[in-house]
Each structure stands twice: as structure tokens, then as C-alpha cells.
């Protein structure tokens, strides 16, 4: 894991989590989570965070090999 991957994962997970709560607020008219495919927003945030961390770290590793 690289620093770029860690930052991408944290920001992506935060964005996903907050986004699902904002959608829930607009859909339900109150502060509640939107259960996309019946999964808690925490689960989606973990998946997005892990995926972005891996992809950003992998991209940086490829850039180092090419140079």
C-alpha cells in the first residue's frame, strides 16, 4: 500500500458513505441511510475504500516500473 492508495481509499470510502446518507435524506425526508441492494452504507464504503486503495497503489507501482 502506498500513501496515494491510503488517501484514495479514505476519501473514496468517506464519499461513498456520506453519499448514501445524503441519498437517504432526500429519499426518506429525514436523516436515514439509503440501503443500496439492502446493504448498509458501511459495507459499500468498505468495498469502495478497499478497491480504490488497491487500484491507486497498483497504478503508482506501474508508474514506477515504467520509469
C-alpha positions, 0 to 999 in steps of 0.5 A: 500500500502506498500513501496515494492508495491510503488517501484514495481509499479514505476519501473514496470510502468517506464519499461513498458513505456520506453519499448514501446518507445524503441519498437517504435524506432526500429519499426518506425526508429525514436523516436515514441511510439509503440501503443500496441492494439492502446493504448498509452504507458501511459495507459499500464504503468498505468495498469502495475504500478497499478497491480504490486503495488497491487500484491507486497503489497498483497504478503508482507501482506501474508508474514506477516500473515504467520509469 
